[in-house]
């Protein structure tokens, strides 16, 4: 059963479903969402593929300020928690 990113999440955990965003705008939207988070907050990222190039870009930009943890890594459905642990 596919994950429903519209389902409400716990306080401090915000869903971000990249599948509905035009590809040309995705990275900018993701970076904007990450920059809007406060330390201690988490963005649960939903995508249809494993975004390895994006993860490298996030690491280069945010470094240790954002912790990345896979929640699910299934074909056609990837869930990743981006947890902000400090300012970039």
Secondary structure, DSSP 8 states (H G I E B T S, - for coil): ----TTS---TTEEEEEGGGS-HHHHHHHHHHHHHH--TT-EEEEEESS--HHHHHHHHHHHGGGEEEEEEEEETTEEEEEEEE-S--
